């Protein structure tokens, strides 16, 4: 039983070293930088270079958060590099990328190790506006005349109500005074008999 476990371990070690040996050297990946970061809508060029001995290979651009390759290109005849172009980029295109290549040496195909990681950034262009807390709210052009008209009608209504109430009070006071005067100065007829 012990010899069987040891022979299985040796078999796994040998098979692992064969698989490891079948991988070709890793390519070099870099971003063609025209500026520090691409803006939304721009293009990003990412270049993948295999060692010189691995010409006419098939290259894959891989994004770290995606399971499927982003792009696949064949190198031109007798070339060992490709340029991947990401057109009209958005924030979703920002992230970490790697590449790898598959080459045919003789009749057997060989997959390369993964390249170094390249981080791409996409900036979002915004217009310079004041912060929302200090920005004046947008007002429709018709809103100001309507508000002023309503305020004018309300003010006129209040003035009229106050005037009507004041006039009624003045009239009520006049009538009260008139009644008071009439009650005090009533005409009395005294007898005019001779004393």
C-alpha positions as CSV (number, residue, x, y, z in Angstrom):
1,X,0.0,0.0,0.0
2,X,2.8,2.4,0.9
3,X,4.6,1.7,-2.4
4,X,1.4,2.4,-4.3
5,X,1.0,5.9,-2.6
6,X,4.6,6.7,-3.4
7,X,4.3,5.7,-7.1
8,X,1.1,7.8,-7.4
9,X,3.0,10.8,-5.9
10,X,5.8,10.3,-8.4
11,X,3.3,10.0,-11.2
12,X,1.7,13.3,-10.2
13,X,5.0,15.0,-9.9
14,X,6.2,13.8,-13.3
15,X,2.9,14.8,-15.0
16,X,2.9,18.2,-13.3
17,X,6.5,18.9,-14.5
18,X,5.5,17.8,-18.0
19,X,2.6,20.2,-18.0
20,X,4.7,23.0,-16.6
21,X,7.4,22.3,-19.2
22,X,4.8,22.6,-22.0
23,X,4.1,26.2,-21.2
24,X,6.1,28.7,-23.2
25,X,7.6,31.8,-21.7
26,X,5.3,34.6,-20.6
27,X,4.8,37.5,-23.0
28,X,5.4,41.2,-22.0
29,X,2.3,43.4,-21.8
30,X,2.2,47.2,-21.7
31,X,-0.2,50.0,-22.5
32,X,0.7,52.5,-25.2
33,X,0.4,55.7,-23.2
34,X,-0.4,58.9,-24.9
35,X,-1.6,60.3,-21.6
36,X,-1.8,59.1,-18.0
37,X,-5.4,57.9,-18.3
38,X,-7.8,57.6,-21.2
39,X,-11.0,59.6,-21.2
40,X,-14.4,58.1,-21.9
41,X,-14.8,57.7,-25.6
42,X,-11.1,57.4,-26.3
43,X,-9.2,54.4,-27.5
44,X,-6.7,52.4,-25.5
45,X,-3.9,50.4,-27.2
46,X,-2.4,47.5,-25.3
47,X,0.7,45.7,-26.8
48,X,1.5,42.1,-26.1
49,X,5.0,40.9,-27.1
50,X,6.1,37.2,-27.2
51,X,9.8,36.2,-27.2
52,X,11.3,36.5,-30.7
53,X,11.4,32.8,-31.2
54,X,7.6,32.6,-31.1
55,X,6.4,34.2,-34.3
56,X,3.0,33.8,-36.0
57,X,1.3,33.1,-32.7
58,X,-2.3,33.6,-31.7
59,X,-2.7,36.2,-28.8
60,X,-5.5,36.7,-26.3
61,X,-6.2,39.8,-24.2
62,X,-7.7,38.8,-20.9
63,X,-9.4,41.1,-18.4
64,X,-9.0,39.9,-14.8
65,X,-12.7,40.1,-13.9
66,X,-14.0,38.4,-17.0
67,X,-14.0,34.7,-17.8
68,X,-13.8,35.0,-21.6
69,X,-11.0,36.8,-23.5
70,X,-11.7,40.4,-24.4
71,X,-10.0,40.1,-27.9
72,X,-8.1,37.5,-29.9
73,X,-5.6,38.4,-32.6
74,X,-3.1,36.6,-34.8
75,X,0.4,38.1,-35.2
76,X,1.3,39.2,-38.7
77,X,3.6,36.9,-40.6
78,X,7.1,36.6,-39.0
79,X,5.9,38.9,-36.1
80,X,6.0,38.1,-32.4
81,X,3.7,40.9,-31.1
82,X,0.2,42.3,-31.5
83,X,-1.6,45.5,-30.6
84,X,-5.0,45.2,-29.0
85,X,-7.2,48.3,-29.4
86,X,-10.1,49.0,-27.1
87,X,-12.3,51.5,-28.9
88,X,-14.7,54.0,-27.4
89,X,-13.8,53.0,-23.8
90,X,-16.1,53.5,-20.8
91,X,-15.6,53.0,-17.1
92,X,-16.4,49.3,-17.6
93,X,-13.2,49.0,-19.7
94,X,-11.0,50.2,-16.8
95,X,-9.2,47.4,-14.9
96,X,-6.4,44.9,-14.9
97,X,-5.4,43.1,-18.1
98,X,-3.1,40.2,-19.0
99,X,-2.3,38.5,-22.2
100,X,-1.0,35.1,-23.4
101,X,-0.2,33.5,-26.7
102,X,-0.5,30.1,-28.3
103,X,2.3,29.1,-30.8
104,X,2.9,26.1,-33.0
105,X,6.4,24.7,-32.9
106,X,6.4,21.8,-35.2
107,X,3.1,20.0,-35.0
108,X,2.4,20.6,-31.3
109,X,0.7,23.7,-30.0
110,X,2.1,25.4,-26.9
111,X,0.2,27.8,-24.6
112,X,2.3,30.5,-22.9
113,X,2.2,31.5,-19.3
114,X,0.2,34.6,-18.4
115,X,1.9,38.0,-18.9
116,X,2.4,40.7,-16.4
117,X,-0.6,42.7,-15.2
118,X,-1.4,46.1,-16.8
119,X,-3.8,48.5,-15.1
120,X,-5.9,50.7,-17.3
121,X,-7.8,53.7,-16.1
122,X,-10.7,55.6,-17.8
123,X,-11.5,59.1,-16.6
124,X,-15.0,60.5,-16.8
125,X,-15.2,64.0,-18.3
126,X,-17.5,66.2,-16.4
127,X,-18.4,69.9,-16.8
128,X,-17.2,72.1,-14.0
129,X,-20.4,72.9,-12.1
130,X,-20.6,74.3,-8.6
131,X,-21.4,71.7,-5.9
132,X,-25.1,70.8,-5.6
133,X,-25.4,72.5,-2.2
134,X,-24.4,75.9,-3.5
135,X,-25.9,75.7,-7.0
136,X,-28.9,77.8,-7.7
137,X,-32.0,75.7,-8.6
138,X,-33.1,75.9,-12.2
139,X,-36.2,78.1,-12.6
140,X,-38.5,78.0,-15.5
141,X,-38.9,81.3,-17.3
142,X,-42.7,81.4,-16.8
143,X,-42.5,80.6,-13.0
144,X,-41.4,84.1,-11.9
145,X,-44.3,86.0,-13.6
146,X,-46.8,83.5,-12.3
147,X,-45.5,83.8,-8.7
148,X,-45.4,87.6,-8.9
149,X,-49.0,87.7,-10.2
150,X,-50.3,85.4,-7.5
151,X,-48.5,87.4,-4.8
152,X,-50.0,90.6,-6.3
153,X,-53.5,89.2,-6.2
154,X,-53.1,88.0,-2.6
155,X,-51.7,91.3,-1.5
156,X,-54.6,93.2,-3.2
157,X,-57.1,90.8,-1.6
158,X,-55.6,91.4,1.9
159,X,-55.6,95.2,1.4
160,X,-59.3,95.1,0.3
161,X,-60.3,92.9,3.3
162,X,-58.5,95.2,5.7
163,X,-60.2,98.2,4.1
164,X,-63.6,96.7,4.3
165,X,-63.2,95.7,7.9
166,X,-61.8,99.2,8.8
167,X,-64.7,101.0,7.0
168,X,-67.3,98.8,8.8
169,X,-65.7,99.5,12.2
170,X,-65.7,103.3,11.5
171,X,-69.3,103.1,10.5
172,X,-70.2,101.0,13.5
173,X,-68.5,103.6,15.8
174,X,-70.4,106.5,14.1
175,X,-73.7,104.8,14.6
176,X,-72.9,104.0,18.2
177,X,-71.9,107.6,18.9
178,X,-75.1,108.8,17.2
179,X,-77.2,106.5,19.4
180,X,-75.4,107.6,22.5
181,X,-75.9,111.3,21.6
182,X,-79.6,110.8,20.9
183,X,-80.2,109.0,24.2
184,X,-78.5,111.8,26.3
185,X,-80.1,114.7,24.7
186,X,-83.6,113.6,24.4
187,X,-86.1,116.4,24.2
188,X,-88.2,116.8,27.3
189,X,-91.2,119.0,27.5
190,X,-91.4,120.9,30.8
191,X,-94.6,122.5,31.7
192,X,-94.6,126.2,31.1
193,X,-97.0,127.3,33.8
194,X,-96.5,130.4,35.5
195,X,-94.7,130.4,38.6
